[in-house]
């Protein structure tokens, strides 16, 4: 009887880990998050919420309590999943049109919240994204809406490429750029 040998290791069954969320939050010394204005900023890498939301909730779970619900404005998200899976639990995802700024994501947990984060368009250049993250996570200074911050970053008030595409000191940086 002949036996075959294979000198290659078996393929790994370990799934590839999603990249860490790019996120800046107001300092813990700020008044309670969610009281007024933005609580920070999130800079997704693409418009795929199924891919982007799990790493975001994964980072926020230990900081804010288990995230149970997320809401977005559908203007810039081509597909909005009803739920996403994060470390063995389900996070429900919903949307609001007139109630939620198009550049904001709303996060809820079972223990605290709500929290509002500025959503920085994925196509934003690094220096602009850094300024937006700093502005949204600043403990002091004028409060501004998410759309006002994004518009202020555009030269001459022109819409960003993100907006043109349609639907087709500062706080602490929580996770990677």
Secondary structure, 3 states (H helix, E strand, C coil): CCCCCCCCCCCCCCCCCCCCCCEEECCCCCCCCCCCCCCEEECCCCCCHHHHHHHHHHHHHHHHCCEEEEEECHHHCCCCCCEEEECCEEEEEEECCCCCCCCEEEEEECCCEEEEEEECCCCCCHHHHHHHHHHHHCCCCCCCCHHHHHHHHCHHHCCCHHHHHCCCCCCEEEECC
